[in-house]
Amino acid sequence: MALAAEILPQKRHAGRDLAVLNLGNTLPQMLAPMLALMLAASPTGYSTLFLISAAAAGCGGLFALRVRYSG
């Protein structure tokens, strides 16, 4: 968290920016197990779960390519 605080764009809005960062880390950790449980219990089972996981990882990689360092 200290390293993330060092690269924030404006020190004046550090609390807000860290809250958004925390939310971005926490929400997927809360939603993914619930989604996995629902998909694993579905008739298609784990194949759908793996396909959705692969698509999410691919989307995350594409979004990461758009991140620019402004330091």
C-alpha positions, 0 to 999 in steps of 0.5 A: 500500500505504501508503494501505491501511495508513492505513485498517486497522481495528486497527494491532495486526493490520496485518501480517495485514490487509495479507497478506489484502489482498495475497492478494486482489489476487494470486490473481485475477491468477494465476487469471484468465489460466489460466481465460481460456486454458482458456475461449478454447480451449473449443469455445464460444470467447470468448463464454463467456469474455466472459459469465463476465467480465461476470458476475464484474465484476457480482458484484464491483460488488455486493460493492463496494456492501457495503463500508463506510468505518469511519473 
